[in-house]
Amino acid sequence: MRISGRLSGYLGIFLLCLLAGFPSHAETKVPEKEIVSEPVIDETFDEFYDFIILGDPPEEDSLQDNTPQDNVAELAPAPTENIPADKALFDRIESLGILSNLREGAMEKSIWKGQKRSDIYNAIASLPARHGMISAQQLKRNLLLSQTDTHLIDNNIELVAGKDLLDLRLQKLVEMGESHEPLELYRSIGGDPYHENLARTGILLVLYHGDFATACLEEKVLAPRYPGSRFWILLDQSCQITLGMLSADKADFSDSKVLDTLFKNPGFMVRADDTVTLSGLSALERGIVAAQGRIDFSPLSKNPATIKDLRSDMLALFINTTSLPEGLLFPLQTEAFARGLMTLPEMRKADPDYKRIFEMETLAEQWTAISQKLSTESSPARLRHYGALLKLSRPENLSQNLLMRIFAIFLLSGERIPDFWMQKLEDLATKHPENYVYLQGIKSLGIADTPPEVSTEALKSGLSALPGDQALHALSLIEVLDSTLETDHNPLKVYEKELGLTLSTDYVMPRVDLLETLNTALAKQHTGIVVLSSLEILQGNTGTTHPDVLKQVLGSLKIVGLIEETKKMNQEWLAGLLTQTKKGE
């Protein structure tokens, strides 16, 4: 996906250069680099939609507080002027989606039936850019990419041209770190964008996909429709300078300090790890800076650990940047994979070791190679694409710690667990009785080839071996999985009382109004709002979310029919329990 974007970018620029009869900017000599770290700040916009066209998505510094904030944008978005929109047009474009098959993760087409436009709009705008749970991130992606019947929405507010749900979904997808799919969704419009906001979004999608040449070609078509708009003027001047058709000294970048410096100083660079400066730029400026090869990636090469601090939209921008050093591509992809931004097949293709290990002649050789990776990478999320190979391995003498990470990989990859591995988990239960809790969880999930039998006493001893928080999480998880456990006559509650289980972790609780919105939507069977509310509540990982909140949210998703999605979240919940520190460690 990224290679094709690179090639199309190079070929497009080459074609434009031939047509213009001038050398490309890339051919000019670059003097000694000047690393600049000065943010560009001009105007502040209060409303989410107003700043997102050219500004920045919410900061990802805290997965617990990702609600939209006032952001700094370099340029103002196109004015909407509250011009009434054509309902038939809105119905057509807002219903668009590239996911329609339920088996591929698409939502039901009637997901928005009877729900208020204002509630849907505000809830999508409030979604965090990044979730601590991979399964939540994937649910959010699938929701925003799904084809739906938006004519079923209760239009309790006036339809305003330039403030449609399609554009909002596209902006949110970019903020999340998606690049290919939102561009595909934008292209599905099948014609020219009806409004300048949507046109700008399309240009940004092309830029963030690493295709500056195509962005310039589309700018030539679209810009004349919006005379006087600084967005198009700045992009047009950037394209002309790149093609050698305009001197940088004659360009007007008075309202963009970064572009003025970039084109007048060939040595200007922005450090890839300078998130303050990059966040201060508009999305257009970031896209142009990256397209011009003015991102200095050496800090990331010297200290790859800082990659985890990158915002997701910047992570995607860097992955698609043609000037990215080859040695950095896989570390960036690994981080994207850990955040749920790449699929299992995509990561198997990207990982240079996977094909080598897959083609080894014996299972013993495969296990030796995989175990080496397990010894150097502690995060099961980053190795979950090895789940299919791991289930075939038959190693001996496994430690409890290693076995926990292997089972976490099974759970995160969605692989069924063979009898060999279930026996290993049971064998170690004599020394590590908490394994009985995990066996019960796996049984309730229904992912073992042969369901294990766990006695009441074994389960009780397993719960006693866990810290109170983890034991209560385990009990809540089993309750969600086993629909036969009634609230008023739940035998698991007896364990909680007998063992005196209490919570010690300081959990960040969701806002009361969010829980009320979830409960109201559930009562009305408003699936869309149930999903959106659940996603806003589940911002952190399972270990930082109160077990009662997890139980309530996952139970709600299950009630509205998201069975597979709930199962993936439950598996991730159990995977988190497996890898948490236990008593005595």
VEXDREN-2710 file (C-alpha; in Angstrom, 1 decimal):
% VEXDREN-2710
k/r/px/py/pz
1/MET/0.0/0.0/0.0
2/ARG/2.8/2.4/0.9
3/ILE/5.1/1.4/-1.9
4/SER/2.4/2.0/-4.5
5/GLY/1.8/5.4/-3.0
6/ARG/5.5/6.2/-3.2
7/LEU/5.6/5.1/-6.9
8/SER/2.5/7.1/-7.9
9/GLY/4.0/10.1/-6.1
10/TYR/7.3/9.9/-7.9
11/LEU/5.7/9.2/-11.3
12/GLY/3.1/12.0/-10.8
13/ILE/5.8/14.6/-10.0
14/PHE/7.9/13.4/-12.9
15/LEU/4.9/13.8/-15.3
16/LEU/4.1/17.2/-13.9
17/CYS/7.8/18.2/-14.3
18/LEU/7.8/17.0/-17.9
19/LEU/4.6/19.0/-18.7
20/ALA/6.0/22.1/-17.1
21/GLY/9.4/21.7/-18.7
22/PHE/11.2/22.4/-15.4
23/PRO/13.3/20.2/-13.0
24/SER/11.6/19.0/-9.9
25/HIS/12.4/20.6/-6.5
26/ALA/14.1/17.3/-5.5
27/GLU/16.8/17.9/-8.1
28/THR/18.0/21.1/-6.4
29/LYS/21.1/21.0/-4.3
30/VAL/20.4/21.1/-0.6
31/PRO/22.8/23.0/1.6
32/GLU/23.6/22.1/5.2
33/LYS/20.4/21.3/7.1
34/GLU/18.9/23.8/9.6
35/ILE/16.8/22.1/12.2
36/VAL/14.0/24.5/13.2
37/SER/11.6/23.9/16.1
38/GLU/9.3/26.9/16.2
39/PRO/5.6/26.2/16.2
40/VAL/3.3/28.3/14.0
41/ILE/0.4/29.8/15.9
42/ASP/-2.2/32.1/14.5
43/GLU/-5.8/31.5/15.4
44/THR/-7.8/29.5/17.9
45/PHE/-11.1/27.8/17.0
46/ASP/-13.6/26.7/19.6
47/GLU/-15.7/24.2/17.7
48/PHE/-14.4/20.7/16.8
49/TYR/-15.5/20.9/13.2
50/ASP/-14.2/24.4/12.7
51/PHE/-10.6/23.5/13.7
52/ILE/-10.4/20.0/12.3
53/ILE/-10.4/21.0/8.6
54/LEU/-7.0/22.7/8.9
55/GLY/-6.1/22.3/12.5
56/ASP/-5.2/19.4/14.7
57/PRO/-7.0/16.5/16.2
58/PRO/-7.1/16.2/20.0
59/GLU/-3.8/15.5/21.7
60/GLU/-3.1/11.8/22.5
61/ASP/-1.0/12.5/25.6
62/SER/-3.6/10.9/27.8
63/LEU/-5.7/8.0/26.7
64/GLN/-8.0/8.8/29.6
65/ASP/-8.8/12.3/28.5
66/ASN/-9.1/12.6/24.8
67/THR/-12.2/14.9/24.6
68/PRO/-11.9/17.6/21.9
69/GLN/-10.1/20.8/23.1
70/ASP/-9.5/24.2/21.6
71/ASN/-6.8/23.7/19.0
72/VAL/-4.5/26.0/17.1
73/ALA/-5.0/26.2/13.4
74/GLU/-2.9/28.1/10.9
75/LEU/-5.7/28.9/8.5
76/ALA/-9.5/29.3/8.8
77/PRO/-11.7/26.6/7.3
78/ALA/-14.2/27.3/4.5
79/PRO/-17.2/29.2/5.9
80/THR/-20.4/27.1/6.0
81/GLU/-22.6/30.2/6.4
82/ASN/-25.4/27.9/7.6
83/ILE/-26.6/27.4/4.0
84/PRO/-29.4/24.7/4.0
85/ALA/-28.3/21.5/2.4
86/ASP/-30.1/19.3/0.0
87/LYS/-31.5/16.3/1.9
88/ALA/-31.3/14.0/-1.1
89/LEU/-27.7/14.9/-1.5
90/PHE/-26.9/14.4/2.2
91/ASP/-28.7/11.0/2.2
92/ARG/-26.6/9.9/-0.7
93/ILE/-23.1/11.0/0.4
94/GLU/-23.6/10.3/4.2
95/SER/-24.7/6.8/3.5
96/LEU/-21.5/6.0/1.6
97/GLY/-19.2/3.4/3.1
98/ILE/-16.6/0.9/1.9
99/LEU/-17.7/-1.8/4.4
100/SER/-21.0/-3.4/3.8
101/ASN/-20.4/-7.1/4.7
102/LEU/-21.3/-7.9/8.3
103/ARG/-18.7/-10.7/8.3
104/GLU/-16.0/-8.1/7.5
105/GLY/-16.9/-5.9/10.4
106/ALA/-19.5/-3.7/8.8
107/MET/-22.3/-2.3/11.0
108/GLU/-26.0/-2.9/10.3
109/LYS/-27.3/-0.4/7.7
110/SER/-30.1/0.6/10.1
111/ILE/-27.6/1.5/12.9
112/TRP/-28.8/5.2/13.0
113/LYS/-32.5/4.5/12.8
114/GLY/-34.5/7.0/14.9
115/GLN/-31.4/8.7/16.5
116/LYS/-31.0/12.5/16.5
117/ARG/-28.6/14.0/14.1
118/SER/-27.2/16.3/16.7
119/ASP/-26.5/13.4/19.1
120/ILE/-24.7/11.4/16.3
121/TYR/-22.7/14.4/15.1
122/ASN/-21.6/15.4/18.6
123/ALA/-20.7/11.8/19.6
124/ILE/-18.6/11.2/16.5
125/ALA/-16.8/14.5/17.0
126/SER/-16.1/13.5/20.7
127/LEU/-14.5/10.1/19.8
128/PRO/-10.9/9.9/21.1
129/ALA/-8.3/9.6/18.4
130/ARG/-6.7/6.6/20.1
131/HIS/-8.0/3.8/22.2
132/GLY/-6.0/1.7/24.7
133/MET/-7.9/-1.4/23.4
134/ILE/-7.1/-2.6/19.9
135/SER/-10.6/-4.1/19.6
136/ALA/-12.2/-0.7/20.5
137/GLN/-10.0/1.0/17.9
138/GLN/-11.1/-1.5/15.2
139/LEU/-14.8/-1.1/16.2
140/LYS/-14.4/2.6/15.8
141/ARG/-12.8/2.2/12.4
142/ASN/-15.5/-0.2/11.2
143/LEU/-18.2/2.1/12.4
144/LEU/-16.9/5.1/10.5
145/LEU/-16.2/3.1/7.3
146/SER/-19.6/1.3/7.2
147/GLN/-22.3/1.9/4.6
148/THR/-25.5/2.9/6.4
149/ASP/-29.0/4.2/5.7
150/THR/-28.7/7.7/7.0
151/HIS/-32.1/8.7/5.7
152/LEU/-33.4/6.9/8.8
153/ILE/-31.7/9.6/11.0
154/ASP/-34.0/12.0/13.0
155/ASN/-33.0/15.3/11.5
156/ASN/-33.7/17.3/14.7
157/ILE/-31.4/20.1/13.4
158/GLU/-31.2/21.8/10.1
159/LEU/-28.9/20.2/7.5
160/VAL/-26.1/22.6/6.8
161/ALA/-24.0/22.4/3.6
162/GLY/-20.3/21.7/4.6
163/LYS/-21.2/20.0/7.9
164/ASP/-22.1/16.5/6.7
165/LEU/-21.4/13.3/8.5
166/LEU/-19.2/12.0/5.6
167/ASP/-16.7/14.8/6.0
168/LEU/-16.8/14.4/9.8
169/ARG/-16.1/10.7/9.5
170/LEU/-13.2/11.3/7.1
171/GLN/-11.6/13.8/9.4
172/LYS/-12.0/11.4/12.4
173/LEU/-10.4/8.6/10.4
174/VAL/-7.4/10.7/9.5
175/GLU/-7.1/11.8/13.2
176/MET/-7.1/8.1/14.2
177/GLY/-4.1/7.4/11.9
178/GLU/-6.0/5.8/9.0
179/SER/-4.9/6.8/5.5
180/HIS/-5.8/4.3/2.7
181/GLU/-9.4/3.5/3.8
182/PRO/-10.6/7.1/4.2
183/LEU/-9.1/8.0/0.8
184/GLU/-11.0/5.1/-0.7
185/LEU/-14.2/6.3/1.0
186/TYR/-13.7/9.8/-0.3
187/ARG/-13.2/8.4/-3.9
188/SER/-16.5/6.5/-3.5
189/ILE/-18.4/9.9/-3.9
190/GLY/-18.0/9.2/-7.6
191/GLY/-17.8/12.8/-8.7
192/ASP/-16.6/16.3/-7.5
193/PRO/-17.1/17.3/-3.9
194/TYR/-20.3/19.3/-3.4
195/HIS/-18.7/21.7/-0.9
196/GLU/-15.3/23.3/-0.3
197/ASN/-14.9/21.6/3.2
198/LEU/-15.2/18.2/1.6
199/ALA/-12.8/19.3/-1.3
200/ARG/-10.2/20.3/1.3
201/THR/-10.6/17.1/3.2
202/GLY/-10.0/15.2/-0.1
203/ILE/-6.8/17.1/-0.8
204/LEU/-5.5/16.4/2.8
205/LEU/-6.3/12.7/2.4
206/VAL/-4.2/12.6/-0.8
207/LEU/-1.4/14.5/0.9
208/TYR/-1.5/12.2/3.9
209/HIS/-1.4/9.2/1.6
210/GLY/2.0/10.5/0.4
211/ASP/0.9/11.6/-3.1
212/PHE/1.8/15.2/-3.5
213/ALA/1.7/15.0/-7.3
214/THR/-2.0/14.0/-7.3
215/ALA/-2.8/16.7/-4.8
216/CYS/-1.3/19.2/-7.2
217/LEU/-3.3/17.9/-10.1
218/GLU/-6.5/18.0/-8.2
219/GLU/-5.8/21.4/-6.9
220/LYS/-5.6/22.7/-10.5
221/VAL/-9.2/21.4/-11.0
222/LEU/-10.7/22.5/-7.7
223/ALA/-9.0/25.7/-6.7
224/PRO/-10.6/27.9/-9.4
225/ARG/-14.0/27.2/-7.8
226/TYR/-12.9/28.8/-4.5
227/PRO/-11.2/32.1/-5.5
228/GLY/-9.5/34.0/-2.7
229/SER/-9.3/30.9/-0.4
230/ARG/-5.9/30.9/1.2
231/PHE/-6.0/27.1/1.5
232/TRP/-5.9/26.7/-2.2
233/ILE/-3.6/29.7/-2.8
234/LEU/-1.0/28.2/-0.5
235/LEU/-1.3/24.8/-2.0
236/ASP/-1.1/26.2/-5.5
237/GLN/2.0/28.2/-4.8
238/SER/3.6/25.1/-3.2
239/CYS/2.9/23.1/-6.3
240/GLN/4.2/25.8/-8.6
241/ILE/7.5/26.3/-6.7
242/THR/8.0/22.5/-6.7
243/LEU/7.6/22.4/-10.5
244/GLY/9.9/25.4/-10.9
245/MET/7.1/27.5/-12.3
246/LEU/7.2/30.1/-9.5
247/SER/10.1/31.7/-7.6
248/ALA/9.9/31.3/-3.8
249/ASP/10.7/35.0/-3.5
250/LYS/7.6/35.9/-5.5
251/ALA/5.2/33.7/-3.5
252/ASP/3.0/35.1/-0.8
253/PHE/3.3/33.0/2.3
254/SER/2.6/35.9/4.7
255/ASP/0.1/33.8/6.7
256/SER/2.2/30.6/6.8
257/LYS/5.6/31.2/8.4
258/VAL/6.6/27.5/8.0
259/LEU/5.9/27.4/4.3
260/ASP/7.7/30.8/3.8
261/THR/10.8/29.4/5.6
262/LEU/10.6/26.0/3.9
263/PHE/10.6/27.4/0.3
264/LYS/13.1/30.2/1.0
265/ASN/15.6/28.1/3.0
266/PRO/16.4/24.8/1.3
267/GLY/18.1/23.6/4.6
268/PHE/15.0/24.0/6.7
269/MET/13.9/20.8/8.4
270/VAL/11.5/19.9/11.2
271/ARG/12.5/17.1/13.6
272/ALA/10.2/14.1/13.5
273/ASP/10.2/13.9/17.3
274/ASP/9.3/17.6/17.7
275/THR/5.7/17.0/18.4
276/VAL/5.2/20.6/19.6
277/THR/6.2/22.2/16.3
278/LEU/4.3/19.6/14.3
279/SER/1.2/20.0/16.3
280/GLY/1.3/23.7/15.9
281/LEU/1.2/23.4/12.1
282/SER/-2.1/23.0/10.2
283/ALA/-2.8/19.7/8.5
284/LEU/-2.1/21.3/5.1
285/GLU/1.3/22.6/6.3
286/ARG/2.2/19.2/7.8
287/GLY/1.3/17.5/4.6
288/ILE/3.4/19.9/2.5
289/VAL/6.4/19.8/4.8
290/ALA/6.4/16.0/4.6
291/ALA/5.8/16.0/0.9
292/GLN/8.8/18.3/0.4
293/GLY/11.1/15.9/2.3
294/ARG/11.6/18.4/5.1
295/ILE/11.1/16.0/8.1
296/ASP/14.3/15.1/9.8
297/PHE/13.9/11.5/10.8
298/SER/17.3/11.0/12.3
299/PRO/16.1/11.5/15.9
300/LEU/13.7/8.6/15.5
301/SER/16.5/6.5/13.9
302/LYS/18.8/7.2/16.8
303/ASN/16.1/6.6/19.5
304/PRO/13.3/4.4/18.1
305/ALA/11.7/4.3/21.6
306/THR/10.3/7.9/20.9
307/ILE/8.1/6.5/18.1
308/LYS/5.5/5.5/20.7
309/ASP/5.1/9.2/21.6
310/LEU/4.0/10.1/18.0
311/ARG/0.4/11.1/17.5
312/SER/-1.5/8.6/15.3
313/ASP/-2.1/11.0/12.4
314/MET/1.6/11.9/12.3
315/LEU/2.5/8.2/12.5
316/ALA/0.5/7.5/9.4
317/LEU/1.9/10.6/7.6
318/PHE/5.4/9.4/8.3
319/ILE/4.8/5.9/7.1
320/ASN/3.5/7.3/3.8
321/THR/6.3/9.9/3.4
322/THR/8.5/9.2/0.4
323/SER/11.6/10.5/2.2
324/LEU/11.3/8.1/5.1
325/PRO/14.5/6.1/5.6
326/GLU/13.9/2.4/4.8
327/GLY/15.2/1.3/8.2
328/LEU/12.4/3.3/10.0
329/LEU/9.5/1.9/8.0
330/PHE/9.1/-1.4/10.0
331/PRO/9.5/0.2/13.5
332/LEU/6.7/2.7/12.5
333/GLN/4.5/-0.1/11.1
334/THR/5.1/-2.1/14.3
335/GLU/3.8/0.9/16.4
336/ALA/0.8/1.3/14.0
337/PHE/0.1/-2.4/14.4
338/ALA/0.2/-2.2/18.2
339/ARG/-2.4/0.6/18.0
340/GLY/-4.7/-1.5/15.8
341/LEU/-4.0/0.5/12.6
342/MET/-2.8/-2.5/10.6
343/THR/-4.4/-5.9/10.1
344/LEU/-2.9/-9.3/10.8
345/PRO/-2.3/-10.0/7.1
346/GLU/-0.8/-6.6/6.5
347/MET/1.6/-7.1/9.4
348/ARG/2.6/-10.6/8.2
349/LYS/3.5/-9.0/4.9
350/ALA/5.4/-6.1/6.4
351/ASP/7.4/-8.1/9.0
352/PRO/10.6/-9.2/7.3
353/ASP/11.0/-12.1/9.8
354/TYR/7.6/-13.6/9.4
355/LYS/8.1/-15.0/5.9
356/ARG/11.5/-16.4/6.9
357/ILE/10.1/-18.1/9.9
358/PHE/7.0/-19.3/8.0
359/GLU/9.2/-21.0/5.4
360/MET/11.4/-22.9/7.9
361/GLU/11.3/-26.7/7.4
362/THR/10.5/-27.9/10.9
363/LEU/8.3/-26.7/13.8
364/ALA/11.3/-26.9/16.1
365/GLU/13.1/-24.3/14.0
366/GLN/10.0/-22.1/13.9
367/TRP/9.7/-22.3/17.7
368/THR/13.4/-21.4/18.2
369/ALA/13.0/-18.3/16.0
370/ILE/9.7/-17.2/17.6
371/SER/11.0/-17.7/21.1
372/GLN/13.9/-15.4/20.3
373/LYS/11.4/-12.8/19.3
374/LEU/9.4/-13.4/22.5
375/SER/12.6/-12.8/24.5
376/THR/13.2/-9.4/23.0
377/GLU/9.6/-8.1/22.7
378/SER/7.5/-8.1/25.8
379/SER/4.3/-6.7/24.2
380/PRO/2.0/-9.5/23.0
381/ALA/0.1/-6.9/20.9
382/ARG/3.2/-6.4/18.7
383/LEU/3.6/-10.1/18.1
384/ARG/0.0/-11.2/17.7
385/HIS/0.5/-11.9/14.0
386/TYR/2.6/-14.9/15.1
387/GLY/-0.5/-16.5/16.7
388/ALA/-1.1/-18.9/13.8
389/LEU/2.5/-20.1/13.9
390/LEU/2.6/-20.4/17.6
391/LYS/-0.4/-22.7/17.9
392/LEU/1.5/-25.3/15.8
393/SER/4.6/-25.3/18.0
394/ARG/5.2/-28.0/20.6
395/PRO/7.8/-26.7/23.0
396/GLU/8.7/-28.1/26.4
397/ASN/9.8/-26.5/29.7
398/LEU/7.9/-23.3/29.4
399/SER/7.9/-20.8/32.2
400/GLN/4.7/-19.3/33.6
401/ASN/5.7/-15.8/32.4
402/LEU/6.4/-17.0/28.8
403/LEU/3.2/-19.1/28.7
404/MET/1.1/-16.0/29.8
405/ARG/2.5/-14.0/26.9
406/ILE/1.9/-16.8/24.4
407/PHE/-1.8/-17.1/25.5
408/ALA/-2.1/-13.4/25.3
409/ILE/-1.0/-13.6/21.7
410/PHE/-3.6/-16.3/21.0
411/LEU/-6.3/-14.2/22.5
412/LEU/-5.3/-11.0/20.7
413/SER/-4.9/-12.8/17.3
414/GLY/-8.3/-14.6/17.6
415/GLU/-6.8/-18.0/17.1
416/ARG/-8.4/-21.1/18.6
417/ILE/-6.3/-22.7/21.2
418/PRO/-5.2/-26.4/20.6
419/ASP/-5.3/-29.1/23.3
420/PHE/-1.5/-29.1/23.6
421/TRP/-1.4/-25.5/24.8
422/MET/-4.5/-25.9/27.1
423/GLN/-2.7/-28.8/28.7
424/LYS/0.4/-26.7/29.3
425/LEU/-1.8/-24.1/31.0
426/GLU/-3.4/-26.7/33.2
427/ASP/-0.1/-28.4/34.1
428/LEU/1.3/-25.2/35.5
429/ALA/-1.8/-24.6/37.5
430/THR/-0.5/-26.7/40.4
431/LYS/2.2/-24.0/41.0
432/HIS/0.2/-21.1/39.6
433/PRO/-3.5/-21.7/40.6
434/GLU/-4.5/-18.4/38.9
435/ASN/-4.4/-20.5/35.7
436/TYR/-7.7/-22.0/36.7
437/VAL/-9.3/-18.6/36.4
438/TYR/-7.8/-18.3/32.9
439/LEU/-9.0/-21.8/32.0
440/GLN/-12.5/-20.8/33.0
441/GLY/-12.3/-17.6/31.0
442/ILE/-11.1/-19.4/27.9
443/LYS/-13.9/-22.0/28.4
444/SER/-16.5/-19.2/28.6
445/LEU/-15.1/-17.6/25.5
446/GLY/-15.5/-20.9/23.6
447/ILE/-12.1/-20.6/21.9
448/ALA/-10.5/-23.9/23.1
449/ASP/-10.5/-26.9/20.8
450/THR/-11.6/-28.9/23.8
451/PRO/-13.4/-26.9/26.6
452/PRO/-11.6/-27.4/29.9
453/GLU/-13.3/-28.5/33.1
454/VAL/-12.7/-26.3/36.1
455/SER/-14.1/-27.3/39.5
456/THR/-15.6/-24.8/41.9
457/GLU/-12.7/-25.3/44.4
458/ALA/-10.1/-24.8/41.6
459/LEU/-11.7/-21.6/40.5
460/LYS/-11.9/-20.4/44.1
461/SER/-8.2/-21.1/44.7
462/GLY/-7.3/-19.3/41.4
463/LEU/-9.2/-16.2/42.5
464/SER/-7.4/-16.3/45.8
465/ALA/-4.1/-16.3/44.0
466/LEU/-4.9/-13.1/42.2
467/PRO/-4.7/-9.5/43.6
468/GLY/-8.1/-8.2/44.5
469/ASP/-8.4/-6.0/41.4
470/GLN/-7.6/-8.8/39.0
471/ALA/-9.9/-11.2/40.7
472/LEU/-12.8/-8.8/40.4
473/HIS/-11.9/-8.1/36.8
474/ALA/-11.9/-11.9/36.2
475/LEU/-15.3/-12.3/37.9
476/SER/-16.8/-9.4/35.9
477/LEU/-15.4/-10.9/32.6
478/ILE/-16.9/-14.3/33.3
479/GLU/-20.2/-12.7/34.1
480/VAL/-20.3/-10.9/30.8
481/LEU/-19.3/-14.1/29.0
482/ASP/-21.8/-16.4/30.7
483/SER/-25.3/-15.2/30.0
484/THR/-26.7/-17.9/32.4
485/LEU/-25.5/-15.9/35.4
486/GLU/-28.4/-13.8/36.6
487/THR/-27.6/-10.7/38.6
488/ASP/-29.7/-11.6/41.6
489/HIS/-28.7/-15.3/41.8
490/ASN/-25.0/-15.2/40.7
491/PRO/-22.9/-17.9/42.3
492/LEU/-19.8/-15.8/41.4
493/LYS/-20.9/-13.2/43.9
494/VAL/-20.4/-15.7/46.7
495/TYR/-16.7/-15.9/45.8
496/GLU/-16.4/-12.1/45.9
497/LYS/-17.9/-12.0/49.4
498/GLU/-16.1/-15.1/50.7
499/LEU/-12.7/-13.9/49.6
500/GLY/-13.2/-10.3/50.7
501/LEU/-12.2/-9.0/47.3
502/THR/-11.7/-5.2/47.1
503/LEU/-10.4/-2.8/44.5
504/SER/-7.2/-1.0/45.2
505/THR/-6.5/0.7/41.8
506/ASP/-7.4/4.3/41.4
507/TYR/-9.7/4.0/38.3
508/VAL/-10.6/6.9/36.1
509/MET/-14.3/6.8/36.0
510/PRO/-16.3/8.0/33.0
511/ARG/-18.6/11.0/33.2
512/VAL/-22.0/10.3/34.7
513/ASP/-23.7/11.8/31.7
514/LEU/-22.0/9.3/29.4
515/LEU/-23.2/6.4/31.4
516/GLU/-26.7/7.9/31.4
517/THR/-26.6/8.3/27.6
518/LEU/-25.5/4.7/27.2
519/ASN/-28.4/3.4/29.4
520/THR/-31.0/5.6/27.6
521/ALA/-29.8/4.6/24.2
522/LEU/-29.8/0.9/25.2
523/ALA/-33.4/1.2/26.5
524/LYS/-34.4/2.7/23.1
525/GLN/-32.3/0.2/21.1
526/HIS/-30.4/3.0/19.5
527/THR/-27.5/0.9/18.4
528/GLY/-25.4/3.8/16.9
529/ILE/-25.5/5.9/20.1
530/VAL/-24.8/2.8/22.2
531/VAL/-21.6/2.1/20.1
532/LEU/-20.5/5.7/20.1
533/SER/-21.1/6.1/23.9
534/SER/-19.3/2.9/24.6
535/LEU/-16.3/4.0/22.5
536/GLU/-16.1/7.3/24.4
537/ILE/-16.2/5.5/27.7
538/LEU/-13.6/2.8/26.8
539/GLN/-10.7/5.2/26.2
540/GLY/-8.1/3.5/28.3
541/ASN/-6.9/-0.1/28.4
542/THR/-8.7/-2.8/30.3
543/GLY/-6.4/-2.5/33.3
544/THR/-7.2/1.1/33.9
545/THR/-11.0/0.7/33.4
546/HIS/-13.2/-0.1/36.4
547/PRO/-14.5/-3.7/36.0
548/ASP/-18.1/-2.7/36.6
549/VAL/-17.8/-0.1/33.7
550/LEU/-16.3/-2.8/31.4
551/LYS/-19.1/-5.2/32.4
552/GLN/-21.8/-2.5/31.7
553/VAL/-20.3/-1.4/28.4
554/LEU/-19.6/-4.9/27.0
555/GLY/-22.9/-6.1/28.2
556/SER/-24.6/-3.2/26.3
557/LEU/-22.8/-3.9/23.1
558/LYS/-23.8/-7.6/23.4
559/ILE/-27.4/-6.7/23.9
560/VAL/-27.6/-4.6/20.7
561/GLY/-26.2/-7.5/18.7
562/LEU/-22.5/-6.8/18.4
563/ILE/-21.6/-10.3/19.4
564/GLU/-18.3/-10.7/17.5
565/GLU/-17.1/-7.2/18.5
566/THR/-17.9/-8.0/22.2
567/LYS/-16.1/-11.3/22.0
568/LYS/-12.9/-9.6/20.7
569/MET/-13.1/-7.1/23.5
570/ASN/-13.5/-9.9/26.1
571/GLN/-10.5/-11.7/24.6
572/GLU/-8.5/-8.5/24.9
573/TRP/-9.7/-8.1/28.5
574/LEU/-8.5/-11.6/29.4
575/ALA/-5.2/-11.1/27.6
576/GLY/-4.7/-8.0/29.8
577/LEU/-5.3/-10.1/32.9
578/LEU/-2.8/-12.7/31.8
579/THR/0.0/-10.2/31.5
580/GLN/-0.6/-8.1/34.6
581/THR/1.7/-8.5/37.6
582/LYS/0.6/-11.2/40.0
583/LYS/1.0/-11.7/43.8
584/GLY/4.6/-12.2/44.8
585/GLU/6.1/-10.9/41.6
END
